[in-house]
Amino acid sequence: MSSNYSDSRSPWSSITGPNLGYVMEMYDIYQEAPESIDPEFAELFKQYGPPSETGEEKQPAAKAEVKSDQFGKVLGAIQMAEAIRAHGHLASDIYPLKDQTRDMKRLEPSTYGITEQDLKEVPVSLILENAPADVKDGLAAINYLKTLYTDKVAFEFSHIVQPEERSWLQSKIEAGEVKPSLDPEKKKKLLDLLTRVEGFEKFVHRTFVGQKRFSIEGVDTLVVLMDELVRLSESAGTEKIMIGMAHRGRLNVLTHILHKPYEMMFAGFAHVGDEAFLPEDGSLQITKGWFGDVKYHMGAAYTSPKGTNIKLAYNPSHLEIVSPVVAGQTRAAQELTQQSGLAPIDVNKAYGIMVHGDAAFPGQGIVTETLNFSRIRGYQTGGSVHIIANNLIGFTTEQYDSRSTHYSSDPAKGYEVPVIHVNADEPEEVIGVAKLAFEYRQKFGKDILIDLIGYRRYGHNEMDEPLVTNPTMYHGIHEHGTVREIYGQQLAAEGVLSEEDVKKLDSDILSKMQQAYDRVKENKSDDAHEVVIPEAVMEGFPEVPTGVDKDVLTKMNEELLSWPSDFSAFGKLARILKRREDPFNGKGKIDWAHAETLAFGSILQEGNPIRLSGQDAQRGTFAHRHLVLHDEKNGNQLVPLHHISDAEASFVVYNSPLSEASVVGFEYGYNVENDKALVIWEAQYGDFANMAQMIFDQFISAARAKWGQKSGLVMLLPHAYEGQGPEHSSARLERFLQNAGENNWTVANLSSAANYFHILRRQAKMLGEESIRPLIIVTPKSLLRHPLVGADVEDLTEGNFQTIIEQPGMGQDAKKVQRLLFASGKMAIDLADRVKDGKEYPDTHIVRVEQLYPFPAEKIQAIIKRYPKLKELAWVQEEPKNMGSWSFAEPQLREIANGIEINYYGRVVRSSPAEGDGEMHKVEQARIIDEALAKS
């Protein structure tokens, strides 16, 4: 049985005295023999539980006495009222084309075994609290509810668990607060906005025939909705609004929400440089890459006269992929990171608006991954306003082929997101919906979704003919007036404007656009656009010292291991961590995780905040990191990096949800917004990055070239062949190397804890600089604790990151060396394990290539020149020949080999990355090493 609700929806809340006694008597019978009482009564007891004897339920202003012979009528009336609230959306007038069947059966009294006369006899207070004065009886109350729940706006909120939220939404709706009352001046401004929105599309359609723009027409009121959200945000003192959307309607949003001048928009269509038209007041900021992108992928940032900064995120054609990026940008804008410890968050500083497509919202999993962030501590942003720009079609695909749900918005209900459906032909209603959504977000700190239901006036793009595939829909669209036409007629009928005024407004705006285009034509040039890559990008990282003073490291290490007296760490772990004192006492080595922690601490002391996330990132997949300690007795957490002295920035490490695409997108967005933060995502295993491939391809690797968007995001991808099968062996290193170009990112496969320390510090020093770029590190597994990977304290106090490391003890006699072997990561350590001090291999030298891209060709060439008798250069890897780094490295080596023979030692070409059997792996690995070290 469900628990007894104490909110206003409980039917028992208005029953008192003898009537309450009667209901309680019925409940006693229900508990003993539920089948013996009226089924309607039984259903109410099942749904709402028993009435309260103590009168705890919320009581209405007026009490109603119900005679015992009226209970059937009362229960029917209550059921009908609740059905209207819960299911009225199915009968609502929310489809502009009126081409969807409205389910009216829940609106008939006969469905509940009652008549309209019965309803007249039911007290209003049993159906509706705080009813308007003209609502005198139960029938009037029911009809009033119908006007609220089945008109041009429809609501779904019965799926929300918290009674407070449901009650708040219900009270707002039933008080009539969702329906706005606009004065004539506001109506004129609304028509003006609609005319500019439509006029822009009409002008582009007529002037740039056949060019794609993915017009907004059919959901024009999307701009009205966003404009109202901006106005409300400005009034609330919101500092930043982050907007994410796909290409449909994007140009109109850029024009009328971010106030990108008409001249700049038309210049893009005319293939004219738009820099001359950038507003001189600095209110609009636009970045561009040297390679560029299509106009409907571009973003911008605009600062309103009231100081609110509005950002439209850049986004490729992967429709919904921008959503987690926007969530990350929003979180970064909300956090205060220039102080030690956790970063405090102010969710009212910024929020996200995410505009979705109706086919994409239920069709692309990234949507639900992002919705899942809404109340997760490391990712929540105090609620986003989601909008479905609902065209009721996906490209040429009808709804029955694109989803299994009734509405495209239905996936949101699984995350307790309220859903408001609104007819896109009703601009005033859209304004009211925007206000409700904004207030809900501010009050409850949760996501809310507006399903803006319209249509698509043209095909998927303006060159498509939709009648070919969707004739019924498009015959209806061709006969349907635009929202601007409909609203103009409405205002003329109301006497707000004359028909002549409405027509003149249209012609005046089109005239302004023509004047703007004339200015663009005056700046037209036939000069070819040359691709120019910024010098700071092509020069790569400058050589920066990354060593840290020994006294600083020693003190930090002591602080990291000095826990409060009342903190009881797990005994075995405490003993392991206490061994980190040994390297500072001349014993043992600093392993990978220890070097990482010291790097983090030193970066915090230099003022860069750090955000690390990933599945199991706090402990580390391989139980190596332990940045968060847990009290063995009470479970309390301790983050030692929060307690080091001289830290000047925040540190957070979050175990992420079991998602990759959305989490990597979130971290990318966070870093784009806070470019001084060292943001790190760690895959549980390197191959988990497969699930985020679109983020790597479309954002991380290419955003600088396409959009001029810089990022210093670090990705840690565990990678090594250790006999654990094909899935968790390979991080698919070859994919990152294949996408490498124009110094777009750094790709490293390290074999040294010291080098890991230095590369992290180098990355941090470049944050916010023109030379910054993302960093891909394929990180170790078994090597995390390998003595040959460990570092001495002096390795961290001196020097900087080494792109190559020569194998100690080898290549000493330049006249004897005839072979150079190149390897990275675990393969390099496996070779080092075999050669020991190198005395048995006088003709061979081994070079560890720590940084694969940019390839350290000059340093390798300098090594080659040291050995005049070289006969062979060989690449040794653990991956199959068609994977790993060989295909990338071979042409690089050939350019500097000067005729020296080049060979490959590794696994043969395979379709699967690694053997499924551990013993087979050992045999293969031994074969590779044997062949690579065989004496010539």
Salt bridges, closest charged atoms under 4 A:
ASP7 OD2 - ARG166 NH2 3.40
GLU82 OE1 - ARG9 NH2 3.23
GLU82 OE2 - ARG85 NH1 2.71
ASP93 OD1 - LYS98 NZ 2.95
ASP93 OD2 - LYS152 NZ 2.46
ASP103 OD2 - LYS105 NZ 2.81
ASP103 OD2 - ARG106 NH1 2.76
ASP118 OD1 - LYS73 NZ 3.62
GLU121 OE1 - LYS73 NZ 2.95
ASP151 OD2 - LYS179 NZ 3.52
GLU156 OE1 - HIS89 NE2 3.57
GLU156 OE1 - LYS413 NZ 2.72
GLU156 OE2 - HIS421 NE2 2.64
GLU165 OE1 - LYS446 NZ 2.86
GLU174 OE2 - ARG85 NE 2.47
GLU177 OE1 - LYS172 NZ 2.90
GLU185 OE2 - LYS188 NZ 3.39
ASP192 OD2 - ARG196 NE 2.87
GLU198 OE2 - LYS202 NZ 3.69
GLU201 OE1 - ARG213 NE 2.61
GLU217 OE1 - ARG213 NH2 2.78
GLU228 OE2 - ARG231 NH2 2.68
GLU263 OE2 - ARG519 NH2 2.49
ASP274 OD1 - LYS288 NZ 2.52
GLU275 OE2 - LYS288 NZ 3.62
ASP293 OD2 - HIS297 ND1 3.11
GLU320 OE1 - HIS356 ND1 2.54
GLU335 OE2 - ARG331 NE 2.59
ASP410 OD1 - LYS413 NZ 3.49
ASP425 OD2 - HIS480 NE2 2.55
GLU426 OE2 - LYS152 NZ 3.99
GLU428 OE2 - LYS187 NZ 3.74
GLU429 OE2 - LYS179 NZ 3.03
GLU439 OE1 - LYS172 NZ 3.27
GLU439 OE2 - LYS435 NZ 2.55
ASP447 OD2 - HIS386 NE2 3.00
ASP451 OD2 - HIS421 ND1 2.78
GLU494 OE1 - LYS187 NZ 2.90
ASP506 OD2 - LYS202 NZ 3.17
ASP508 OD2 - LYS504 NZ 2.80
ASP518 OD1 - LYS521 NZ 3.50
GLU596 OE1 - ARG625 NE 2.70
GLU606 OE2 - ARG761 NH2 2.81
GLU606 OE1 - LYS765 NZ 3.78
GLU667 OE1 - ARG611 NE 2.62
GLU673 OE2 - LYS240 NZ 2.56
GLU673 OE1 - LYS311 NZ 2.83
GLU682 OE1 - ARG625 NH1 2.62
ASP687 OD1 - HIS728 ND1 3.08
GLU722 OE1 - LYS781 NZ 3.94
GLU734 OE2 - ARG732 NH1 3.44
GLU770 OE1 - ARG704 NH2 3.20
GLU770 OE2 - LYS710 NZ 3.46
ASP792 OD1 - LYS589 NZ 3.10
GLU794 OE2 - LYS550 NZ 3.66
GLU806 OE1 - HIS845 NE2 2.69
GLU806 OE1 - ARG866 NH2 2.57
ASP830 OD2 - LYS826 NZ 2.77
ASP833 OD2 - HIS786 NE2 3.13
GLU872 OE1 - ARG819 NE 2.71
GLU878 OE2 - HIS719 NE2 3.95
GLU879 OE2 - HIS719 NE2 2.72
GLU890 OE2 - ARG894 NH2 2.94
GLU915 OE2 - ARG907 NE 2.77
GLU919 OE2 - LYS922 NZ 3.56
GLU924 OE2 - ARG927 NE 2.77
ASP930 OD1 - ARG834 NH1 2.74
GLU931 OE1 - ARG927 NH1 3.02
